[in-house]
Amino acid sequence: MRRRTPPPPSPLPQRDGVDPVRVRLPAGDTWATVRDHLVARLAAGAGVIDGMLDAGRIVDAEGRPVPRDMTYVPGMFVWFHRELPDEEPVPFAVDVVHRDEHVVVADKPHFLATTPRGSHVAETALARLRRQLGIPTLSAAHRLDRLTAGLVLFTVRPEERGAYQSLFRDRRVAKEYEAVAPYDPSLDLPRTVRSRIVKERGVMAAREVEGEPNAVSRIELLEHRNGVARYRLVPRTGQTHQLRLHMSALGVPILGDPLYPVVTGPVAAGDFRRPLQLMARVLEFTDPVTGCEHRFVSPRVLQAWGSFEKWAG
């Protein structure tokens, strides 16, 4: 099997901790110019693309501006910086739990995306940490949902990222989550929940369907008071929204969940009240580079458990 040739390094520096966009011109296309391909491929529109080309904001591998009439060459790479969207600052810090020459383990707050995506670009954990720590090569080894808080593993060296990503792909990371949800005295816990979950593109919520299980979660009750409880959740698989869906299916949906059991209306930008009461509490793994045994625990206290009145207000 022939190995793919890695792309050349970016000729553009990061901006606000965000990498430039890299576009490879595919083989088999018959565009006359690079400009024609970019207009057809990108959603920005011809006027925007022409403006970027005229301003020298789209460059080749040598950092030279691409002119409007540059001939289309299959396999060629071009780079540019996207226009950053107006983002509402997330008013919570990203805390560094551990840092060495190979990895950074951060405790991500609720409402902050892990990596740039869609309308969340500079206001992401990755971009913030790159700026905060001065590590432009920092990359995420995995992701947490934007609404979920807790521990995320980042890699420092690009050549080692694959080794750490394989830990998650091969399920060699022990992960524990914690949630606050209603207390049901009739619910028999601990238990292992198994179901088949499907997540359709363009549909916000995942759903359970008949068929062979592809999602397995261990659910344990830690303590309860005043009608709410603290739960320990251990996913054995990694389906989208698995823990949230399994808790809802048990009749104890996680507090603050905007999707389960029903999808609610979008929250206004800047409304950081009532965060989803779910966090990644523990990450445990054997470091694939150093061989060290790691166990990291978030000191975070979910707001609805520390002060339900404050969370609900």
Secondary structure, 3 states (H helix, E strand, C coil): CCCCCCCCCCCCCCECCECCEEEECCCCCCCCEHHHHHHHHCCCCHHHHHHHHHCCCCECCCCCECCCCCECCCCCEEEECCCCCCCCCCCCCCEEEEECCCEEEEEECCCCECCCECCECCCEHHHHHHHHHCCCCCEECCCCCCCCEEEEEEECCHHHHHHHHHHHHCCCCEEEEEEEEECCCCCCCCEEEEEEEECCCCCCCCEEECCCCCEEEEEEEEEEECCEEEEEEEECCCCCCHHHHHHHHCCCCCCCCCCCCCCCCCCCCCCCCCCCCEEEEEEEEECCCCCCEEEEECCCCCHHHHCHHHHHC
